[in-house]
Amino acid sequence: MSNHPCVLLQGGAEPYSKLYSYGYPDIEPPGASTTLDSEGWAGTQQEILRLKEGQVRPGMSGSPVLNEQTGSICGIVQWTRDRNTALGGKAMLTKVIVREFAALETQQRQFHQQDRRWANCLTAQQRRKLDLDNATDAIEVFFSYHPKDKNQRDDLETQLAIMKRQKLITSWYDQDITAGKANTQEVTDHLNAADIILLLISADFLASESLYQNEVERAMERCTKEGTRVIPILLRSVEGWEEMEFGKLQPLPRDRRPVNQWKDKDDAFAHIAKEIRRVVQELRSTS
């Protein structure tokens, strides 16, 4: 398998989808981009889209068509309707290509499971829409925590076990790093792919520059730009956590009483798990 980047040839498009293409038209040999709108089907098989707006020129045939909603290549430009005006053209959907080249779907899926560059550019909603990992629509939960809090992390994951059995969620933390893979890269891949990021707050967690720079900053960036759900989990008492960037987010437990202040820690983690279930159900209902 080649090491060069590979487009994600997956998913489709519907009438009124917002589309983008880049090709080498006759009037701009160095290459040019164009934005297109889908206005309906050409024919009765729902395999060819009629394009409008962007001018599809000779030389653009075979150019990839990106569906902005899914973030994937949904088809290829087939022909122009009128080379002299911005009347668009027609595009063949990926399902036609995959039908003709049956091995292509498996090969490109295998590529994107190993090479996460394209996947890391997608939002969580786009990934679920495409079912990129060929799994269920389970929500991925990422644990960001300090090693000294591993026992509490394990207690929380135990409370999430029923949701995992129900295939509502999957979970990942640094102990799941695959043998032979670079630690930092795999952590980054899962941090970029997670739908829910749990920040397990303690004095040791906040004192760790490595955790803050490598995980907390990226989590908050995704929260701001992508709407990723970032949830502070208050494990142990620590002064000043409310002043951190994530201090504006609703923490768990909801009463802001750290787990170490509860008489029964099982009650605390059960409360946290129940609230996480609510977030999972909300994400699943809107995906």
C-alpha angles and dihedrals in degrees: 000000000000120000095218118104116277126206119239105249100191143109126028141239139247133212110289093026115146109240138186132196139180122200146137109267122189093250094050108035094173089065137267140204127229135186119221140188124216110229100179146299127312106218130353102283096073090230101111123057124209110227128206139181105026114081110245106202131190108277094044095088109123093023113142118254115215119207105216092204096058100025092228138108104265099179148324132268110260107180146334126253097210123000093203100056140040093260096128119218140226133300132200115226123237093246088070091051093048091048091056094042103036096178092056096077094055094043096051092044090053090050094053093046088058099035109049099182094106094038091052090060093057126088119241090254092053091051093052091046091054096039085222096178094049090237134109124293088266116153113243115229119199121201116212108187146138117259090240088064095052094113092054090046089053091050091053093048089051088058089051093052094098092055089050091050089050088052091238092125144013121205135209136186134162095275087069094065110138116244112261096019126115109260097219095047096049092047089051093048093054093041089055093046101044120111093200124031117197116203107200101209123212136131090265091050093052092044093057111097090188094057092045096049098038102036115010096049092047092046092053091045090056090045091055100040103031104024091242111171110249114184123189110216111202106219104159135012114270130166119239103014089129089064092060120097091257091051090092091062123090106261130206130269086049094221088060091239108141118237091248089064095057117099090220113035091194088062090051095051092043088055090049092048091051091054092047089053089057091054091047091052090049092052093047092050093053099041 
